[in-house]
Amino acid sequence: MEEVTTVRMRSLDDLDLKGKFVLFRPDINSPIDQATKKIVNTNRLEKAEPTLTHLLEGGAKVAIIAHQGDSLDYQNLISLSEHASILTRLTGKTVSYLDDVCGPAAIAAVKALKEGEAVLLGNLRYLSEEITAFEKEVKLTPQEMQHTWLVRSLAPLFDLYVNDAFAAAHRSSPSMVAFQEVLPTAGGRQLVAEYTALSNVASHPIHPCVFVLGGGKISDAFGMMKHVLANNTADKILCGGITALVMLLAQDKELGQKTRAFLQDRDLTHFIDEARELVTMWPDRFFTPIDLAYEVDGKRTEADVSSIAVSADLQTNLFPDLGERTIELYKAEIAKAGSVFVNGPAGVYEDSRWEKATKEIWRAIASCKGYTVIGGGDTITAATKFTNLEDYSYVCTAGGAMVRFLSGKKLPLIQAMEKAWERDKE
């Protein structure tokens, strides 16, 4: 694929690192096993390693700030102790951990750093300034964020700020967009690579271009579909997960009261009208399920979508996976694709009864001869479970940021990095 994008951010290769205090902001937010509270997928940590290794081998004194979980994702809100251990293993250099973000202990630890040493500070989401609720309720500009406790406490300690967190690029939080206002700034290896890859494939996809959209965060899918259809980036959209259920209802397919109640409980029914508008405008570009899987006596059973409307028994079920005929239809479209974008599993793949669609579709994508891009935590976790990540053209750490970027929306991080680039080049 032809590279057409010029990245407007300072490169690590332009920096003299020896003896410099560097504040490093990656995105190492990782999927967590709810029973053990242990990390189950290290992809984002692995993607952060090249930048961290470069900084340490260059003789920098590195403090790492990062988040895990959120107040809205409280089950994954844990300390970063295990993250530090994994970074130690990946880099071959000791990354110590301190359970303090920007208090006296953190400041003392930063000041004590020697060349080639790193400390991972406490979970950023311990700070109210860094939680999603704060971002939504207290809207500050990057300039105003200079006065937050995080920036006031840490910025004076550092010579450079390096961001490598494209996965959080859609977040306008102090750790993401405020340090660029007061410190010389550079983009990490992963940030530059992901921004470049997504820019190129969004601007110049190889056609036919197929989008595979599933998962549970359908606001992401619906925020993207209209844009990629209107600008002819996407030739076909294959719908799975909850997106598929909403699209079927928009086509006046009857799925029963239980499915409607499921969507109502999650405040998702308002997407049906939006889906109906999309299907009306681009009727030939959407592929929706022709059969679905459901449970009978604890076992997987499948039924045609057309039969659900006439069966009272079927209408009492939920449909956690695609059926075999739909899987084969989607696989055939993927095999013909010039490029494929993937965000969100096709079904509830965590349960072996409902893994069939995700497993087979992911394997079809991995073996596709076209240019393949996958992104998002659940997407990558599923891909890791059923395929080899090396079989995809590009694995993006981002989910929400990737979707918003492909929706044509400005990302706060990219805006902050470009502003710093304009300032630093003068």
ZALOLUM-156367 format. One record per residue (C-alpha): residue number from 0; residue in three letters; x negated, y, z negated. Coordinates in nm, 4 decimals, padded with zeros to 6 digits, always signed. Each point is the difference from the previous one (the first is absolute). Layout:
! residues N
   num   residu         px         py         pz
   NUM      ALA          X          Y          Z
...
! end
This chain:
! residues 426
   num   residu         px         py         pz
     0      MET   +00.0000   +00.0000   +00.0000
     1      GLU   -00.1348   +00.3398   +00.0987
     2      GLU   -00.1070   +00.2212   -00.2888
     3      VAL   +00.1523   +00.3436   +00.0437
     4      THR   +00.0193   +00.1423   -00.3486
     5      THR   -00.2465   +00.2496   -00.1441
     6      VAL   -00.0018   -00.0240   -00.3784
     7      ARG   -00.0115   +00.3418   -00.1608
     8      MET   -00.1647   -00.0892   -00.3285
     9      ARG   -00.3568   -00.0082   -00.1226
    10      SER   -00.1882   -00.3285   +00.0343
    11      LEU   -00.1885   -00.1763   -00.2778
    12      ASP   -00.2972   -00.0111   +00.2347
    13      ASP   -00.0261   +00.3788   -00.0200
    14      LEU   -00.0523   +00.0001   -00.3785
    15      ASP   -00.3165   +00.0023   -00.2097
    16      LEU   +00.1111   -00.2241   -00.2863
    17      LYS   -00.3103   -00.0477   -00.2117
    18      GLY   +00.0542   +00.1227   -00.3537
    19      LYS   +00.3414   +00.1454   +00.0847
    20      PHE   +00.3038   -00.0464   -00.2207
    21      VAL   +00.2712   -00.1391   +00.2299
    22      LEU   +00.3693   -00.0296   -00.0833
    23      PHE   +00.1296   -00.2942   +00.2043
    24      ARG   +00.3753   -00.0454   +00.0560
    25      PRO   +00.0876   -00.3331   +00.1696
    26      ASP   +00.3370   -00.1760   -00.0001
    27      ILE   -00.0525   -00.3313   -00.1797
    28      ASN   +00.3621   -00.0435   -00.1104
    29      SER   +00.0435   -00.3771   +00.0305
    30      PRO   +00.2778   -00.2613   -00.0179
    31      ILE   +00.0285   -00.1471   -00.3482
    32      ASP   +00.1180   -00.3430   -00.1161
    33      GLN   +00.2814   +00.0866   -00.2383
    34      ALA   -00.0657   -00.2999   -00.2243
    35      THR   -00.3754   +00.0435   -00.0443
    36      LYS   -00.0348   +00.3718   +00.0836
    37      LYS   -00.2969   -00.0947   +00.2183
    38      ILE   -00.0778   +00.1335   +00.3480
    39      VAL   +00.1191   -00.2390   +00.2709
    40      ASN   -00.1333   +00.1796   +00.3078
    41      THR   -00.3327   +00.1878   +00.0119
    42      ASN   +00.0343   +00.1460   +00.3504
    43      ARG   +00.0006   +00.3641   -00.1086
    44      LEU   -00.2939   -00.0556   -00.2325
    45      GLU   -00.1925   -00.1641   +00.2829
    46      LYS   +00.0768   +00.2945   +00.2287
    47      ALA   -00.1320   +00.2453   -00.2635
    48      GLU   -00.3289   -00.1886   -00.0389
    49      PRO   -00.1898   +00.1374   +00.3055
    50      THR   +00.0416   +00.3619   -00.1114
    51      LEU   -00.0852   -00.0756   -00.3622
    52      THR   -00.3076   -00.1991   +00.1025
    53      HIS   -00.1129   +00.2842   +00.2283
    54      LEU   +00.0333   +00.2513   -00.2838
    55      LEU   -00.1892   -00.2145   -00.2496
    56      GLU   -00.2785   -00.0986   +00.2387
    57      GLY   -00.0380   +00.3677   +00.0866
    58      GLY   -00.0820   +00.0748   -00.3632
    59      ALA   +00.3291   +00.1699   -00.0940
    60      LYS   +00.1419   +00.0064   -00.3519
    61      VAL   +00.3530   -00.1209   +00.0647
    62      ALA   +00.3193   +00.0357   -00.2013
    63      ILE   +00.2992   -00.1791   +00.1521
    64      ILE   +00.3577   +00.1169   -00.0532
    65      ALA   +00.2882   -00.2206   +00.1155
    66      HIS   +00.3513   -00.1125   -00.0865
    67      GLN   +00.1774   -00.3297   -00.0583
    68      GLY   +00.3777   -00.0244   -00.0076
    69      ASP   +00.2254   +00.2888   -00.0928
    70      SER   +00.2766   +00.0972   -00.2389
    71      LEU   +00.2376   -00.1080   +00.2795
    72      ASP   -00.1998   -00.3230   +00.0436
    73      TYR   -00.0654   -00.0598   -00.3686
    74      GLN   -00.0608   -00.3744   +00.0223
    75      ASN   -00.3231   +00.0730   +00.1885
    76      LEU   -00.1051   +00.2818   -00.2342
    77      ILE   -00.3101   -00.1535   -00.1611
    78      SER   -00.3569   +00.1035   -00.0769
    79      LEU   -00.2723   -00.0025   +00.2655
    80      SER   -00.2325   -00.2295   -00.1919
    81      GLU   +00.0364   -00.2901   +00.2439
    82      HIS   -00.0436   +00.2409   +00.2926
    83      ALA   -00.3391   +00.1013   -00.1403
    84      SER   -00.1056   -00.3645   -00.0309
    85      ILE   +00.0981   -00.0699   +00.3612
    86      LEU   -00.1841   +00.3103   +00.1265
    87      THR   -00.3056   -00.1181   -00.1931
    88      ARG   +00.0160   -00.3343   +00.1775
    89      LEU   +00.0596   +00.1544   +00.3429
    90      THR   -00.2776   +00.2604   -00.0188
    91      GLY   -00.2512   -00.2036   -00.1975
    92      LYS   -00.0383   +00.3050   -00.2248
    93      THR   +00.1431   +00.0550   -00.3453
    94      VAL   +00.3210   +00.2022   +00.0002
    95      SER   +00.0830   +00.0694   -00.3620
    96      TYR   +00.3516   +00.0740   -00.1190
    97      LEU   +00.1225   +00.2654   -00.2402
    98      ASP   +00.3630   +00.0150   -00.1074
    99      ASP   +00.0113   +00.3794   +00.0145
   100      VAL   +00.0809   +00.2176   +00.3010
   101      CYS   -00.1230   +00.3489   -00.0782
   102      GLY   -00.0268   +00.0305   -00.3769
   103      PRO   -00.3174   +00.0427   -00.2087
   104      ALA   -00.1074   -00.3632   +00.0419
   105      ALA   +00.0322   +00.0198   +00.3799
   106      ILE   -00.1925   +00.3278   +00.0161
   107      ALA   -00.2796   -00.1445   -00.2148
   108      ALA   -00.0182   -00.3150   +00.2162
   109      VAL   -00.0309   +00.2065   +00.3187
   110      LYS   -00.2747   +00.2180   -00.1440
   111      ALA   -00.1926   -00.3137   -00.1061
   112      LEU   -00.0032   -00.1534   +00.3493
   113      LYS   -00.3377   -00.0694   +00.1599
   114      GLU   -00.0804   -00.0257   +00.3714
   115      GLY   +00.1633   -00.3053   +00.1579
   116      GLU   +00.2431   -00.0500   -00.2913
   117      ALA   +00.3793   -00.0020   +00.0099
   118      VAL   +00.2805   +00.0220   -00.2521
   119      LEU   +00.3658   -00.0677   +00.0741
   120      LEU   +00.2142   +00.2322   -00.2121
   121      GLY   +00.3426   -00.0899   -00.1376
   122      ASN   +00.3173   -00.0470   +00.1987
   123      LEU   +00.1034   +00.3369   +00.1483
   124      ARG   +00.3620   -00.0896   -00.0585
   125      TYR   -00.0626   +00.0439   -00.3727
   126      LEU   +00.0266   +00.3713   +00.0819
   127      SER   +00.3401   +00.1586   +00.0536
   128      GLU   -00.1627   +00.2182   +00.2684
   129      GLU   -00.0655   -00.3110   +00.2072
   130      ILE   +00.3282   -00.1898   -00.0184
   131      THR   +00.2535   +00.0003   +00.2808
   132      ALA   +00.2669   +00.1593   -00.2173
   133      PHE   -00.2242   +00.3002   -00.0634
   134      GLU   -00.0626   +00.0393   +00.3729
   135      LYS   +00.3722   -00.0050   +00.0750
   136      GLU   +00.1111   +00.2304   -00.2807
   137      VAL   -00.2948   +00.2406   -00.0268
   138      LYS   -00.1018   +00.1061   +00.3478
   139      LEU   -00.3419   +00.1677   -00.0130
   140      THR   -00.2190   +00.1137   +00.2859
   141      PRO   -00.3578   -00.1334   +00.0141
   142      GLN   -00.1127   +00.3454   -00.1138
   143      GLU   +00.2308   -00.0142   -00.3027
   144      MET   -00.1221   -00.3519   -00.0803
   145      GLN   -00.3433   +00.1458   -00.0774
   146      HIS   +00.1465   +00.0943   -00.3382
   147      THR   +00.1069   -00.3533   -00.0931
   148      TRP   -00.1835   -00.1676   -00.2854
   149      LEU   -00.1551   -00.2594   +00.2332
   150      VAL   -00.1610   +00.2521   +00.2350
   151      ARG   -00.0994   +00.2500   -00.2714
   152      SER   -00.1672   -00.2784   -00.1985
   153      LEU   -00.1836   -00.1877   +00.2750
   154      ALA   -00.0783   +00.2410   +00.2854
   155      PRO   -00.2769   +00.1927   -00.1868
   156      LEU   -00.1904   -00.3255   -00.0515
   157      PHE   -00.0471   -00.0859   +00.3681
   158      ASP   -00.1927   +00.1071   +00.3065
   159      LEU   +00.2115   -00.1860   +00.2569
   160      TYR   +00.3472   -00.1496   +00.0430
   161      VAL   +00.0486   -00.3062   +00.2232
   162      ASN   +00.3469   -00.1285   +00.0863
   163      ASP   +00.0535   -00.3496   +00.1401
   164      ALA   +00.3715   -00.0397   -00.0820
   165      PHE   +00.1971   +00.0012   +00.3246
   166      ALA   +00.2530   -00.2361   -00.1600
   167      ALA   +00.1011   +00.2885   -00.2280
   168      ALA   -00.0308   +00.2699   +00.2681
   169      HIS   +00.3716   +00.0810   -00.0224
   170      ARG   -00.0321   +00.0925   -00.3692
   171      SER   -00.0471   +00.3635   -00.0947
   172      SER   -00.1636   -00.0496   -00.3397
   173      PRO   -00.2978   +00.1774   -00.1593
   174      SER   -00.2390   -00.2914   +00.0480
   175      MET   +00.0865   -00.0119   +00.3715
   176      VAL   +00.0165   +00.3619   +00.1151
   177      ALA   -00.1348   +00.2386   -00.2646
   178      PHE   -00.3695   -00.0826   -00.0364
   179      GLN   -00.0465   +00.0919   +00.3680
   180      GLU   +00.0806   +00.3576   -00.1029
   181      VAL   -00.2986   +00.0313   -00.2314
   182      LEU   -00.2632   -00.2575   +00.1058
   183      PRO   -00.1930   -00.0842   +00.3182
   184      THR   +00.1979   -00.2898   +00.1469
   185      ALA   -00.0523   -00.3029   +00.2227
   186      GLY   +00.2099   -00.2901   +00.1271
   187      GLY   -00.0917   -00.3533   -00.0962
   188      ARG   -00.0552   -00.2823   +00.2493
   189      GLN   +00.3489   -00.1440   -00.0370
   190      LEU   +00.1798   +00.3326   +00.0209
   191      VAL   -00.1752   +00.0932   +00.3236
   192      ALA   +00.0508   -00.3481   +00.1493
   193      GLU   +00.3720   -00.0188   -00.0807
   194      TYR   +00.0769   +00.3526   +00.1123
   195      THR   -00.1836   -00.0582   +00.3265
   196      ALA   +00.1578   -00.3401   +00.0690
   197      LEU   +00.3558   +00.1122   -00.0688
   198      SER   -00.0444   +00.3231   +00.1973
   199      ASN   -00.1201   -00.1893   +00.3028
   200      VAL   +00.2629   -00.2721   -00.0014
   201      ALA   +00.2805   +00.2485   -00.0697
   202      SER   -00.1077   +00.2262   +00.2853
   203      HIS   -00.1034   -00.2626   +00.2549
   204      PRO   +00.1587   -00.3392   -00.0798
   205      ILE   -00.0375   -00.2850   +00.2439
   206      HIS   +00.3453   -00.0801   +00.1369
   207      PRO   +00.2191   -00.1820   -00.0582
   208      CYS   -00.0323   +00.1205   -00.3570
   209      VAL   +00.1927   -00.2034   -00.2586
   210      PHE   +00.0806   +00.1185   -00.3526
   211      VAL   +00.0755   -00.2717   -00.2576
   212      LEU   +00.1812   +00.1641   -00.2922
   213      GLY   +00.1204   -00.1767   -00.3135
   214      GLY   -00.0499   -00.0001   -00.3735
   215      GLY   +00.2094   +00.1717   -00.2630
   216      LYS   -00.1028   +00.3666   +00.0415
   217      ILE   +00.2329   +00.0745   +00.2891
   218      SER   -00.0305   +00.3752   -00.0426
   219      ASP   -00.3490   -00.0403   +00.1461
   220      ALA   +00.1321   -00.1899   +00.3015
   221      PHE   +00.2834   +00.2412   +00.0682
   222      GLY   -00.2276   +00.2975   -00.0402
   223      MET   -00.2186   -00.1364   +00.2764
   224      MET   +00.2342   -00.1634   +00.2525
   225      LYS   +00.1578   +00.3095   +00.1513
   226      HIS   -00.3383   +00.1649   +00.0549
   227      VAL   -00.1720   -00.2970   +00.1658
   228      LEU   +00.3039   -00.0641   +00.2199
   229      ALA   +00.0429   +00.3626   +00.1048
   230      ASN   -00.3649   +00.0421   +00.0995
   231      ASN   -00.0091   -00.3431   +00.1684
   232      THR   -00.2671   -00.1387   -00.2286
   233      ALA   +00.2194   -00.3014   -00.0785
   234      ASP   +00.1482   -00.2065   +00.2816
   235      LYS   +00.1604   -00.2568   -00.2308
   236      ILE   +00.0813   -00.0164   -00.3698
   237      LEU   +00.0345   -00.3424   -00.1624
   238      CYS   +00.2008   +00.0308   -00.3208
   239      GLY   -00.0530   -00.2159   -00.3074
   240      GLY   +00.0498   +00.0268   -00.3753
   241      ILE   +00.2609   +00.2456   -00.1255
   242      THR   -00.0425   +00.2083   +00.3162
   243      ALA   +00.1495   -00.2902   +00.1949
   244      LEU   +00.3055   -00.0183   -00.2265
   245      VAL   +00.0669   +00.3723   +00.0355
   246      MET   -00.0395   -00.0122   +00.3774
   247      LEU   +00.2433   -00.2928   +00.0228
   248      LEU   +00.2609   +00.1895   -00.2008
   249      ALA   -00.0535   +00.2998   +00.2277
   250      GLN   +00.0866   -00.2285   +00.2909
   251      ASP   +00.3245   -00.0921   -00.1787
   252      LYS   -00.1191   -00.3484   -00.0903
   253      GLU   +00.1736   -00.1347   -00.3106
   254      LEU   -00.2415   -00.1262   -00.2670
   255      GLY   +00.2397   -00.0250   -00.2936
   256      GLN   +00.0682   +00.1961   -00.3144
   257      LYS   -00.2987   -00.1407   -00.1861
   258      THR   -00.2431   +00.1494   +00.2526
   259      ARG   +00.1825   +00.3336   -00.0100
   260      ALA   -00.0075   -00.0025   -00.3799
   261      PHE   -00.3735   -00.0767   +00.0129
   262      LEU   -00.0567   +00.3072   +00.2186
   263      GLN   +00.2342   +00.2186   -00.2039
   264      ASP   -00.1785   -00.0875   -00.3237
   265      ARG   -00.3235   +00.1257   +00.1590
   266      ASP   +00.1616   +00.3106   +00.1499
   267      LEU   -00.0799   -00.1151   +00.3534
   268      THR   +00.3391   +00.0028   +00.1693
   269      HIS   -00.0451   +00.3588   +00.1190
   270      PHE   -00.2589   -00.1312   +00.2462
   271      ILE   +00.2738   -00.1846   +00.1917
   272      ASP   +00.1234   +00.3170   +00.1719
   273      GLU   -00.3572   +00.0966   +00.0889
   274      ALA   -00.0572   -00.3472   +00.1406
   275      ARG   +00.3208   +00.0223   +00.2048
   276      GLU   -00.1249   +00.3254   +00.1544
   277      LEU   -00.3326   -00.1599   +00.0928
   278      VAL   +00.1612   -00.3066   +00.1556
   279      THR   +00.2366   +00.2219   +00.1995
   280      MET   -00.2871   +00.2098   +00.1363
   281      TRP   -00.2391   -00.2891   +00.0717
   282      PRO   +00.2134   -00.3164   +00.0269
   283      ASP   -00.2537   -00.1955   +00.2018
   284      ARG   -00.2978   +00.0527   -00.2275
   285      PHE   +00.1264   -00.1670   -00.3171
   286      PHE   -00.0274   -00.3702   -00.0739
   287      THR   +00.2148   -00.1104   -00.2938
   288      PRO   +00.0516   -00.3494   -00.1433
   289      ILE   +00.2240   -00.2498   +00.1772
   290      ASP   -00.0191   -00.2378   -00.2961
   291      LEU   -00.0820   +00.0288   -00.3696
   292      ALA   -00.1078   -00.2309   -00.2809
   293      TYR   +00.1856   -00.0417   -00.3279
   294      GLU   +00.0124   -00.2334   -00.3017
   295      VAL   +00.2165   -00.3082   -00.0465
   296      ASP   -00.0659   -00.2098   -00.3109
   297      GLY   -00.3444   +00.1512   -00.0358
   298      LYS   -00.1018   -00.0821   +00.3556
   299      ARG   -00.0491   +00.2073   +00.3148
   300      THR   +00.2843   -00.0066   +00.2515
   301      GLU   +00.0498   +00.2075   +00.3153
   302      ALA   +00.3045   +00.1452   +00.1753
   303      ASP   +00.0654   +00.2084   +00.3113
   304      VAL   +00.0817   +00.3613   -00.0777
   305      SER   +00.3166   -00.0337   +00.2084
   306      SER   +00.1289   -00.2755   -00.2285
   307      ILE   -00.0307   +00.2063   -00.3192
   308      ALA   +00.2990   +00.2194   +00.0935
   309      VAL   +00.2341   -00.3005   +00.0184
   310      SER   -00.1256   -00.1919   -00.3034
   311      ALA   +00.1123   +00.1000   -00.3481
   312      ASP   -00.2632   -00.2321   -00.1488
   313      LEU   -00.2849   +00.1629   +00.1946
   314      GLN   +00.1102   +00.3446   -00.1102
   315      THR   -00.0709   -00.0893   -00.3616
   316      ASN   -00.3703   -00.0428   +00.0743
   317      LEU   -00.3033   +00.2230   +00.0214
   318      PHE   -00.2338   -00.0462   +00.2984
   319      PRO   -00.3641   +00.0184   -00.1137
   320      ASP   -00.1598   -00.1152   +00.3269
   321      LEU   +00.0385   -00.0100   +00.3767
   322      GLY   +00.1168   -00.3151   +00.1723
   323      GLU   -00.1967   -00.2215   +00.2383
   324      ARG   +00.1565   +00.1340   +00.3224
   325      THR   -00.0812   +00.3574   -00.0999
   326      ILE   -00.3547   -00.0985   -00.0913
   327      GLU   -00.0538   -00.1544   +00.3440
   328      LEU   +00.1493   +00.3064   +00.1712
   329      TYR   -00.2339   +00.2336   -00.1905
   330      LYS   -00.3031   -00.2187   +00.0648
   331      ALA   +00.0689   +00.0117   +00.3738
   332      GLU   +00.0118   +00.3812   -00.0026
   333      ILE   -00.3218   +00.0201   -00.2012
   334      ALA   -00.1782   -00.2309   +00.2441
   335      LYS   +00.0744   +00.2467   +00.2832
   336      ALA   -00.1089   +00.3109   -00.1949
   337      GLY   -00.2862   +00.2281   +00.0945
   338      SER   -00.0071   +00.1383   -00.3548
   339      VAL   +00.1798   -00.0854   -00.3229
   340      PHE   +00.0622   +00.2096   -00.3126
   341      VAL   +00.1111   -00.1840   -00.3133
   342      ASN   +00.1418   +00.1335   -00.3249
   343      GLY   +00.1954   -00.2150   -00.2429
   344      PRO   +00.0565   -00.3775   -00.0313
   345      ALA   +00.2792   -00.1697   +00.1952
   346      GLY   +00.1550   -00.1576   -00.3100
   347      VAL   -00.0499   -00.0837   -00.3678
   348      TYR   -00.3245   -00.1792   +00.0815
   349      GLU   -00.1044   -00.0357   -00.3662
   350      ASP   +00.2527   -00.2869   -00.0274
   351      SER   -00.1009   -00.3026   +00.2086
   352      ARG   +00.3621   -00.0448   +00.1147
   353      TRP   -00.0061   +00.3431   +00.1635
   354      GLU   -00.3565   +00.0196   +00.1295
   355      LYS   +00.0669   -00.1536   +00.3424
   356      ALA   +00.0667   +00.3184   +00.1990
   357      THR   -00.2864   +00.1996   -00.1492
   358      LYS   -00.2421   -00.2917   +00.0362
   359      GLU   +00.0838   -00.0769   +00.3621
   360      ILE   +00.0340   +00.3602   +00.1167
   361      TRP   -00.3251   +00.1002   -00.1713
   362      ARG   -00.1791   -00.2920   +00.1653
   363      ALA   +00.1403   +00.1079   +00.3354
   364      ILE   -00.1299   +00.3534   -00.0572
   365      ALA   -00.3413   -00.1268   -00.1094
   366      SER   -00.0323   -00.2073   +00.3197
   367      CYS   +00.1414   +00.2735   +00.2252
   368      LYS   -00.2381   +00.1160   +00.2754
   369      GLY   +00.1126   +00.3622   -00.0413
   370      TYR   -00.1331   +00.2650   -00.2384
   371      THR   +00.1472   -00.0745   -00.3439
   372      VAL   +00.0256   +00.2342   -00.2995
   373      ILE   +00.1444   -00.1046   -00.3360
   374      GLY   +00.0369   +00.2175   -00.3076
   375      GLY   +00.1500   +00.0189   -00.3460
   376      GLY   -00.0586   -00.1982   -00.3181
   377      ASP   +00.2684   -00.2684   +00.0471
   378      THR   -00.0802   -00.0288   +00.3699
   379      ILE   -00.3663   -00.0662   -00.0688
   380      THR   +00.0739   -00.2343   -00.2900
   381      ALA   +00.2236   -00.2062   +00.2293
   382      ALA   -00.2586   +00.0098   +00.2783
   383      THR   -00.2657   -00.1194   -00.2432
   384      LYS   +00.2248   -00.2855   -00.1128
   385      PHE   +00.0858   -00.1297   +00.3477
   386      THR   -00.2799   +00.1176   +00.2306
   387      ASN   -00.3593   +00.1240   +00.0156
   388      LEU   -00.0278   +00.3797   -00.0198
   389      GLU   -00.2868   -00.0113   +00.2464
   390      ASP   +00.2460   -00.1096   +00.2690
   391      TYR   +00.1667   +00.3444   +00.0064
   392      SER   -00.1455   +00.2893   +00.1967
   393      TYR   +00.0366   +00.2368   -00.2928
   394      VAL   +00.1145   -00.0449   -00.3604
   395      CYS   +00.1148   +00.3287   -00.1483
   396      THR   -00.0012   +00.0376   -00.3787
   397      ALA   +00.2864   +00.2463   +00.0286
   398      GLY   +00.3696   -00.0759   +00.0007
   399      GLY   +00.1954   +00.3147   -00.0734
   400      ALA   -00.2724   +00.2257   +00.1399
   401      MET   -00.0240   -00.2046   +00.3195
   402      VAL   +00.3745   +00.0150   +00.0509
   403      ARG   +00.0175   +00.3731   -00.0613
   404      PHE   -00.2925   +00.0595   +00.2344
   405      LEU   +00.1702   -00.1995   +00.2737
   406      SER   +00.3164   +00.1988   -00.0752
   407      GLY   -00.1819   +00.3136   +00.1122
   408      LYS   -00.0133   +00.1491   -00.3497
   409      LYS   -00.2879   +00.2074   -00.1327
   410      LEU   -00.1918   -00.1795   -00.2736
   411      PRO   -00.1080   +00.2162   -00.2967
   412      LEU   -00.3391   -00.1712   -00.0265
   413      ILE   -00.0861   +00.0537   +00.3662
   414      GLN   +00.1010   +00.3649   -00.0246
   415      ALA   -00.2202   +00.0452   -00.3093
   416      MET   -00.2967   -00.1767   +00.1620
   417      GLU   +00.0261   +00.2061   +00.3177
   418      LYS   +00.0212   +00.3230   -00.1991
   419      ALA   -00.3161   -00.0960   -00.1905
   420      TRP   -00.1721   -00.0907   +00.3275
   421      GLU   +00.0762   +00.3420   +00.1436
   422      ARG   -00.1432   +00.1651   -00.3126
   423      ASP   -00.3080   -00.2220   -00.0373
   424      LYS   -00.1105   +00.0276   +00.3642
   425      GLU   -00.0362   +00.3777   -00.0261
! end
